[in-house]
Amino acid sequence: MFLGFISVQLAMDGRIMPKQLAVPAVAAAIFIVLHIVMRIFVPSADGLLLPIAAALTFLGLVMIQRLDSKQALYQLIWIAVAAVCFILVIVFERNYESLAQYKYILGLTAIVLLMSTMFIGKEVNGARLWLQIGPMHFQPSELAKVLLVVFLAAFFAEKHELLTVSTHRVLGVPVPELKYFIPLMLMWGVSVAIMIFQKDLGSSLLFFGIFISMLYAATSRKGYVIVGMAMFALGAYLCFLAFAHVQVRFTTWLRPFDPKTIGNKSYQISQSLFALSSGGVSGTGLGLGHPTFIPSVTTDFIFSAIGEELGLLGAAAVVLMYVLMVARGIKVALSHRDDFGKLLAVGLVSIIAIQSFLIMGGVTRLIPLTGITLPFVSYGGSSLFANFILLALLIVLSHRGATTNVTSIRQGAKR
Amino acid sequence: MNRQIKVLLSVFLIIMLAIVVNLSWVQIFGASKIQGNGFNKRRLVQEYAIQRGDILTADGNQPIARSVDTGAEYRYQREYPMGALFADVSGYDSWKYGRTGLEQSYNDALLGRDSTLTLRSLGNRLLGASKKGNSIVTTIDSRIQRTATEALGKDVGAVVAMDPKTGAVLAMVTNPTYDPNVAVPSPGKDAAANQAQWDAYNADPHRPLFDRAINGLYPPGSSFKVVTGAAALDQGVVTADSPFNCAGKLVVNGFTIYDFGRQTHGNLTFAQAMVVSCNITFAQVGLRLGAPALVNYAQLFGFNKTLPFDLPTTASHIQSAAKMDQVELASASFGQGQDLATPLQMASVASTIANGGVMMQPYLVDAVQDYNGKIIEQNQPKKMRRVIDQQTAGTLTDIMVKVVTSGTGTAAQIDGVDVAGKTGTAEVGNGEPDAWFICFAPAQDPKVAVAVVVENGGEGGVTAAPIARNVLKTALRVLP
């Protein structure tokens, strides 16, 4: 990270400014503190999760410094705030089971947070995602996704047997009782509502992806997955017909270089592709490319900036870090014996996997572009705040997974 | 439940793999196709991030073109402080319209990316100077350039002045011309007015963007008699005193050639024929010389081949000997028929005579400097070839001095200086003839050679000679 900061300074200003190295120094100090806290309160936690998150956060900080040095300072403040939340979760939520008791409150809070922007939200870049509190902007969907995962984990842990039992058949497919479809319908409704009212295709896809993943893990019914996806596809298709902003996403995905739209509607995606293509294998070098041509480059398009200046190697390294984080998270899920812990871990991992896939796939034109942040890397307080809570929960889970296994093996040995 | 979680893991791994696969397409295998898109402004931005070097005059290194830091996306943009005065020399460098002139031909040097990686340039690069280009020092003297521009005035035509001993071009003027600043739509300018002016340049029937000095082809008329005379004297076909008779007309293969203005010169020597510019005598000289010799000498002077120069030139033209019949040979001998020459070509002809028969390669750039003003490349004058004997050149010079003292070129006389010159009045398809004057001075130790052409200017001795005289006077005053 220090090397990154120094090379950015050299490339942008042609000299080293030692004072500005305070930013990476503080960031490094924060993660050292987090590590110590982790070792004290949850000593058996997975040792890789925090370093991976740190690497992603540092990479993000270096890129933000390069793209918009003013934002780097804010990002550092957000990291500090998020770190405090991380510590609070580690210290007070070590007994994560207690969360299950508040599942309906948490679920309701999530829905309220999501719906709040529809009425009192502020529209930025054509999407209604922001709440303004004084001078601060807050994106409630970031926190809502974590709360929703907790709710769903608790709900499924309690009800998954009921959902799996099928009482009658429709067209030869075993289907459970209709009342158990209600949560499915509800989630579908929430996702479509986000798409319609908030014009936020990214969050909509993310919520539904998380839901389907957890539903599948909990019930092992492929039928749910197929029905769910079909319903979402139907909803998406209807929205495509009805709303211009959804149509734009698709047409610019299919034809990003259309001369008619390249100056306006497909400007972002085409600029992103120009940036990536100029990166090549090893990139232009930090501070030596032109990623600032891409609008919102520090938030949604930070992955394109990484691709341009650090090349395919740098971009693939980022993907690899998410893969590692997901793999470690899945290991945590497997290590747990209770359903709530398992499902909670699966849900949290799904957030990381699906969110990073949606945005990385979007800016590289693998899938239609949807505006969401790249976890830990993108600039933004709400995003960092939510992702650090997510990380803390996952670390707590990994600690508990490891310790319960040890005790159960010991108990088994005693018998 | 663990089985499903493992299935989820595989799904997540597959979608992540898909990203890397797609990314390697976008960044490597399909990258050049994406980069080539016209809407990708990265290449331009990279070029304009470099502080392009200056283009300087020979006298006191005044900037003809310099870079201005606009702070905009295309950061360093061009400014031409002297407006239209050097337009045909510098050309323009514009992200909108591309490049011409020295901006084009010395682009790599101006951007500082010469292929020659010397120890110094490597050192500069390591010291972070890679974003500063090199400057080029031209051979153009601003005082001569200004005089030539003023002397030409509103006349459509061109002036080229050269140092006959080196081939260095001292002035190069074409009229009408344009303001290269108009080609650079830099921030802060009135974009609409700029565009309107640019469109007007392109719509103008006189083509101000066209460089007549190096690309304009004109029938050279009697100024070509210098070439015919040089060939005939050098081959020993005639001497200065060879007797000729002009009956006002000459019948060749049943075709009657009349002299200019249907004059009759009677008995006269070869030298006198040059002084009064007698077409009938030169038709006879050409017939005596033969097509192969005439064409050969014209080609030695540079015809039928683009002159090597720092800017792209158009080749002057003479019919090939094999295709030339006797009538065409007779007309070609006094610069009509199919003869066509650029002002740069005719300036080279005058220079070659002035330089004792040795043709120097014309050039426009004297040196390339790095951003510290250190010369990193010095252009040396290049001898192209010996065209005629020194003795022939001397004889021809003496005759050309008489053209100015007592012949058709008296308007080019300068007090106390021997001027050698030759007029040309070239008949053209439409309107008044094109007026030519080629000359050099001082005749015994030439410092400057000049060619002037004025389109539809009438008689060379009346229209072109006074312009050449002004240029000579300034050059003799300012040159060391």
Chai-1 contact restraints between the chains, C-beta under 6 A:
chainA,res_idxA,chainB,res_idxB,connection_type,confidence,min_distance_angstrom,max_distance_angstrom,comment,restraint_id
A,G14,B,G128,contact,1.0,0.0,6.0,A-B,restraint_1
A,S213,B,L8,contact,1.0,0.0,6.0,A-B,restraint_2
A,Y216,B,Q4,contact,1.0,0.0,6.0,A-B,restraint_3
A,A217,B,Q4,contact,1.0,0.0,6.0,A-B,restraint_4
A,A217,B,I5,contact,1.0,0.0,6.0,A-B,restraint_5
A,S220,B,Q4,contact,1.0,0.0,6.0,A-B,restraint_6
A,F257,B,N37,contact,1.0,0.0,6.0,A-B,restraint_7
A,I262,B,F39,contact,1.0,0.0,6.0,A-B,restraint_8
A,L273,B,I34,contact,1.0,0.0,6.0,A-B,restraint_9
A,F274,B,N40,contact,1.0,0.0,6.0,A-B,restraint_10
A,L276,B,V26,contact,1.0,0.0,6.0,A-B,restraint_11
A,L276,B,Q27,contact,1.0,0.0,6.0,A-B,restraint_12
A,S277,B,A31,contact,1.0,0.0,6.0,A-B,restraint_13
A,S277,B,I34,contact,1.0,0.0,6.0,A-B,restraint_14
A,S277,B,Q35,contact,1.0,0.0,6.0,A-B,restraint_15
A,S278,B,R42,contact,1.0,0.0,6.0,A-B,restraint_16
A,G279,B,Q27,contact,1.0,0.0,6.0,A-B,restraint_17
A,H290,B,R42,contact,1.0,0.0,6.0,A-B,restraint_18
A,H290,B,V45,contact,1.0,0.0,6.0,A-B,restraint_19
A,L312,B,S24,contact,1.0,0.0,6.0,A-B,restraint_20
A,L312,B,Q27,contact,1.0,0.0,6.0,A-B,restraint_21
A,A315,B,L23,contact,1.0,0.0,6.0,A-B,restraint_22
A,A316,B,V20,contact,1.0,0.0,6.0,A-B,restraint_23
A,V319,B,M16,contact,1.0,0.0,6.0,A-B,restraint_24
A,V319,B,I19,contact,1.0,0.0,6.0,A-B,restraint_25
A,V319,B,V20,contact,1.0,0.0,6.0,A-B,restraint_26
A,V323,B,M16,contact,1.0,0.0,6.0,A-B,restraint_27
A,V326,B,F12,contact,1.0,0.0,6.0,A-B,restraint_28
A,I330,B,L9,contact,1.0,0.0,6.0,A-B,restraint_29
A,A333,B,I5,contact,1.0,0.0,6.0,A-B,restraint_30
A,L334,B,N2,contact,1.0,0.0,6.0,A-B,restraint_31
A,K342,B,M1,contact,1.0,0.0,6.0,A-B,restraint_32
A,V346,B,I5,contact,1.0,0.0,6.0,A-B,restraint_33
A,A353,B,F12,contact,1.0,0.0,6.0,A-B,restraint_34
A,F357,B,I15,contact,1.0,0.0,6.0,A-B,restraint_35
A,M360,B,I19,contact,1.0,0.0,6.0,A-B,restraint_36
A,G361,B,I19,contact,1.0,0.0,6.0,A-B,restraint_37
A,T364,B,N22,contact,1.0,0.0,6.0,A-B,restraint_38
A,T364,B,L23,contact,1.0,0.0,6.0,A-B,restraint_39
A,T364,B,V26,contact,1.0,0.0,6.0,A-B,restraint_40
A,L366,B,N22,contact,1.0,0.0,6.0,A-B,restraint_41
